[in-house]
Amino acid sequence: MTIKLIASGDRGAFRDLYETFKSRVYNTSFSYFQNAEEAEEVTQDIFLEVFRSSGKFKESASVSTWIYRITVNKCLDGLRHRNRKKRAGFLMSLFKRDTGELKVDLAHFISPERILENKEKSELLLISVSELPESQQTAFILSYIEDLPQKEISVIMNVSEKAVESLIQRAKGNLRKKLEIFNPNRRKTN
């Protein structure tokens, strides 16, 4: 098993694991921080933690679930400690100062059928997701951005599948409400 090899100090096994999971870990981190530099930094911290914790890995979970759990925990810890007043400054770092264009192609981080069509709405969506309660934010990111099944999300978050479903529904409802505030001309259709 790869994790046992990593625990024994096999750098090649660790490099292979890193190559396999680096994009998923970075994308998840970016979804939380919405800042490329912070996402890169936390991705390094995550893989350092994976290396350090490899001896504690229990085979009751899959390697990907274990890595996602470490990723989510590291991201949430980072968000808790980040100065909340700087949130707008971090979001602004996604855009070029001179043109206001996005530095990052959001299509790689948010599924095309979920992303709103124009930049302004995309900015509002990013802000709204970052303002969700932690558990809703995590469930939403893992479901809609990482496209994980609810069963795996429940293992990562250590909650029942019903709880995941509820968190996703509440997140979608909260996002709907937040986005309607910014678009008062939108008519409700029920």
N, C-alpha and C positions, 0 to 999 in steps of 0.2 A: 504494500500500500504506500502511496506517495507520502502521506503525512508521517508515517513511521520512518520513512527514509529521511524526511526533512528533520524530524526529531533527533535522528542519529547524526545529523550534520551534513547530509548530502546536499551540496549546493546546486548540483544539476537538477535534482528533483524539485528544489525550491524554485529555480529559474523556470522550469517547465510549468509549475503551478502558477507562478507569476504571469507567464505568457498566456496561460489559459484564462485567467480571471482578471487581468489588469483592466481591460476595457469595461467589464461589468462593474467592477469596483469603482473605477473613475466616474462612470456615468451615474451611478447611484450617488456618489459623493457630490458630483456636480449638481444633481437634482436637489440635494439639501442645501448646498452652499451658494449655488448660482454664481460661482466665481472660479475661474479656471485655476488660478494659483492656489487657492485654498483647497480645491478638489485634488490637485496634484499633491499638495502637502499631506492631506489626510489619507490619500491613497498610499503614500509611502509609510505613514504611521500604521495603517491597517496591515500592510504586508509585514512590517516589523512585528506587529502583534501576532500575526499568523505564525511567523517563524518562532517567536518566543513561546507561544501557546501550543505549538505542535505536539509537545509531549503530553498535553492534557486533553487532546482530541479524543472524544468518545465516538466509537463507530456507530452509535445509535442514530446519528444524524448523517446526512450526506455531506460531502466536503463542500459543495456549493451552498447548502443551507448554513453550515458552520461559518463559512466566509461571509455570507450575507448578514448573519447575526453579528459578527464582529464589525462589519461595515456599518450597519445601522447603529449599533451602540457607540462606535467611535464618532459617527456623524452627529448623533444626538448629544453626546458629551461636548463636542466642539461647539454646537449651536448654543448649548446652555451657558457656556463660558464666554461666548462671543458677546461683545458689547452690542446690545440691542439698538442703541442709537446709531450705530454705524451701518445698519442693515441697508439703508438707502444708498450709502456710499459703495457698498459691495455690489449692489444691483447695478449701479451706474457703471461699474467696471466691466460689465458685459458689452458695453457700447463704446464705439470710438468717439473720442471727444470732439474731433473736428467735424465729423459727418453725422454722428448719432446712429450709425449703422451697427448692427450686431457684430461682435467679434467672433461669436461662436454660432455654428449652424445648429439651430435648435432641433432640426429634423433628426439629428443623431441621438437626441436625448428624450424626445417626446414623440410618440407614435403619430404619424401624419394624420390619421383620422381623428385624433384627439386635439390637435393643436389648432388654435384659431388662425384664420387666414392672414391677418396682417400683423405687423410688428407691434402696433399699439395694443392690440388685444393680447398678443403674446406676452408683452410686458406685464399687463394686468393679471394675466393668468399666473405668471411666475411670482408676482407679489402675493397674490391670493393664496397660492399653494404654500408659500413660506409663512403665511399668517395662520394656517390651520393649527389646531392643537397637535402636539407631537404624535400621538397615536394615529390620528386621522391622516396626518401628513405622511407618516411611514407607510400606512396601508395603501394610500393613494399612489405614492411613488413606486412601491413594490408591485402594485397591480397594473397601473396604467403606463408607467414609464419603463419599468423593468419587465413587465409582462409575465410576472410569476403567477402560478396558480394559487388559489386561496389556501389550499392545503399547505403548500410550502410557506406561504406568508404566515399562517397560523403557527408553524413551527419556529420560524424566525422571530416572531413577536411574542411567542410563548402565550398565545391566547387560542381560544376555540375558533373553528372555521366560522361559526355563527357570529362571533365577535368581530372577525375580520370583515365579513359581509356587512355587518352593521356599521363598522368604522368607515368602510368605503362608501356606503350609502349616505352617511352623515357628512363625509368629506365632499361628496358630489353636491349634496344639498347646500352646504355652506359655500362652496365655490359658486354655485348657481346664484345664491343670494348676493354674494360679494360682487359678482360680475354684473348682476342686474342693477346694482347701485351705480355702476359706471356707465350703464347703457339704459337710461330711463325710457327711451323710446321703444324698447323691445316689449312686445306684447306677450303676455303669458298665454300659453295654450295648454289647457288641461282638459 
